[in-house]
Amino acid sequence: MEKAMFGAGCFWGVEAAFRQVKGVLSTAVGYSGGHLDNPTYKDVCSGRTGHAEVVEVEYDPAQVSYDDLVNVFWDNHDPTTMNRQGPDVGAQYRSAIFFHGPEQEVAAKASKEKAQSRFKNKIVTEITAASEFYRAEDYHQQYLEKRGLAHCSIR
């Protein structure tokens, strides 16, 4: 098992997209990339913690590659909007890939360069080393599934 972490706007829809991928064993929504320990949703929404809403993906690399996961990431949000996805505005909604190790870093950067040809505007996705992942409150986990919804795509 390996882990990957992505921020692509509101984490509900991002999590739902990754849960559909064969080889993804589990997902969890939460917060990463900020400076406050154990932030709450309210803390992160204040815009003062520096965290992004993220999805942590645990996957089996024998069934799905990291490159495939990064492609799901590009396909499910607009990586050209700074600190915004649809109606959601703020640094917590930024486009970000938080890599675990040098192989993921190289793959993420190469994928970003390749993906640029798919977008008219410049990709602004941040690619940084994964920091502490703080699991979001239980009511956020699998939020859309719990409500019988398949997605909340904004693209």
Phi and psi in degrees as a GROMACS rama.xvg file:
@    title "Ramachandran Plot"
@    xaxis  label "Phi"
@    yaxis  label "Psi"
@TYPE xy
-131.807  166.177  GLU-2
-120.759  149.605  LYS-3
-138.075  155.13  ALA-4
-140.994  131.205  MET-5
-135.703  142.125  PHE-6
-117.795  124.83  GLY-7
-147.622  44.8943  ALA-8
95.2229  -153.545  GLY-9
-54.7773  125.045  CYS-10
-71.2389  -15.1447  PHE-11
-61.6185  -51.1547  TRP-12
-70.6313  -34.4969  GLY-13
-64.7981  -44.675  VAL-14
-60.9504  -44.6624  GLU-15
-59.0764  -39.6515  ALA-16
-64.0236  -45.1223  ALA-17
-70.0558  -30.3871  PHE-18
-66.1918  -18.6202  ARG-19
-84.2845  -8.8924  GLN-20
-84.225  124.362  VAL-21
-62.0797  130.854  LYS-22
102.002  -14.997  GLY-23
-81.2362  119.682  VAL-24
-89.0576  -35.1088  LEU-25
-160.207  158.523  SER-26
-135.136  155.631  THR-27
-147.788  138.787  ALA-28
-96.1704  149.055  VAL-29
-174.696  -153.699  GLY-30
-132.439  141.499  TYR-31
-155.181  163.624  SER-32
86.3353  12.5829  GLY-33
-116.464  -167.379  GLY-34
-117.59  -0.73699  HIS-35
-102.135  129.597  LEU-36
-73.1058  140.219  ASP-37
50.2703  53.2868  ASN-38
-69.6947  152.758  PRO-39
-98.5559  169.595  THR-40
-57.668  -42.6002  TYR-41
-60.8579  -42.7833  LYS-42
-59.4918  -49.2807  ASP-43
-64.8084  -40.935  VAL-44
-66.0199  -18.8678  CYS-45
-67.1803  -21.6383  SER-46
80.0854  6.37384  GLY-47
-103.932  -1.39805  ARG-48
-96.8332  -18.0452  THR-49
81.9099  -1.50686  GLY-50
-77.2439  154.066  HIS-51
-106.747  149.008  ALA-52
-73.3186  125.874  GLU-53
-133.011  164.268  VAL-54
-119.958  125.727  VAL-55
-94.5715  125.629  GLU-56
-113.556  124.409  VAL-57
-102.119  127.508  GLU-58
-140.138  161.09  TYR-59
-100.312  109.25  ASP-60
-65.137  -12.8439  PRO-61
-76.5344  -16.8104  ALA-62
-109.943  -30.2737  GLN-63
-146.592  136.958  VAL-64
-88.3296  159.55  SER-65
-60.08  -39.7941  TYR-66
-58.1423  -40.2245  ASP-67
-63.2526  -39.6513  ASP-68
-65.8762  -40.3511  LEU-69
-63.8728  -36.0057  VAL-70
-65.4332  -37.1746  ASN-71
-60.6921  -42.3843  VAL-72
-56.9663  -50.9155  PHE-73
-63.0842  -35.5599  TRP-74
-75.0527  -14.1951  ASP-75
-115.339  16.7546  ASN-76
-164.207  174.37  HIS-77
-101.445  102.892  ASP-78
-80.3256  9.61003  PRO-79
-103.139  0.60627  THR-80
-105.795  123.214  THR-81
-75.7123  120.262  MET-82
54.6402  41.1916  ASN-83
-160.739  139.928  ARG-84
-139.81  110.965  GLN-85
56.7122  -127.832  GLY-86
-79.1057  -8.65373  PRO-87
-87.6807  121.588  ASP-88
-124.702  135.893  VAL-89
140.212  158.104  GLY-90
-60.9016  -23.1556  ALA-91
-68.5378  -14.6805  GLN-92
-104.161  15.605  TYR-93
-66.6919  158.099  ARG-94
-84.8779  122.08  SER-95
-152.108  141.512  ALA-96
-115.662  121.502  ILE-97
-105.176  105.846  PHE-98
-86.7579  150.376  PHE-99
-111.781  92.906  HIS-100
95.0147  164.534  GLY-101
-65.2215  -31.9278  PRO-102
-65.0918  -44.4868  GLU-103
-65.1285  -37.2701  GLN-104
-60.5937  -49.9434  GLU-105
-60.7977  -45.0551  VAL-106
-64.0462  -41.8967  ALA-107
-64.3359  -44.537  ALA-108
-66.0549  -40.9848  LYS-109
-65.5305  -39.6785  ALA-110
-65.6574  -38.8476  SER-111
-62.1952  -45.2019  LYS-112
-61.3012  -43.8567  GLU-113
-66.6707  -41.0285  LYS-114
-67.0951  -24.9872  ALA-115
-53.9105  -34.5387  GLN-116
-64.6551  -17.5784  SER-117
-84.703  -10.1672  ARG-118
-123.994  138.199  PHE-119
-67.9233  -44.2562  LYS-120
-91.7389  162.537  ASN-121
-67.7673  134.848  LYS-122
-70.1131  131.352  ILE-123
-111.259  13.4893  VAL-124
-59.1289  129.727  THR-125
-82.5856  134.641  GLU-126
-122.808  109.737  ILE-127
-140.363  162.024  THR-128
-62.5791  140.527  ALA-129
-62.1054  135.084  ALA-130
-111.008  -168.656  SER-131
-54.2927  134.105  GLU-132
-100.048  125.819  PHE-133
-111.324  114.268  TYR-134
-63.1415  132.982  ARG-135
-71.9961  167.088  ALA-136
-56.3127  150.694  GLU-137
-55.1782  -37.1313  ASP-138
-65.3781  -15.8353  TYR-139
-85.0856  -21.9639  HIS-140
-68.7165  127.921  GLN-141
49.3342  40.7952  GLN-142
-53.8917  -48.8461  TYR-143
-67.7012  -42.4465  LEU-144
-58.6749  -42.282  GLU-145
-62.2995  -21.3604  LYS-146
-106.675  10.248  ARG-147
71.9684  23.2  GLY-148
-106.485  145.8  LEU-149
-91.1138  -31.1533  ALA-150
-164.584  167.765  HIS-151
-136.607  42.8305  CYS-152
-57.4346  140.625  SER-153
-109.671  -1.24997  ILE-154
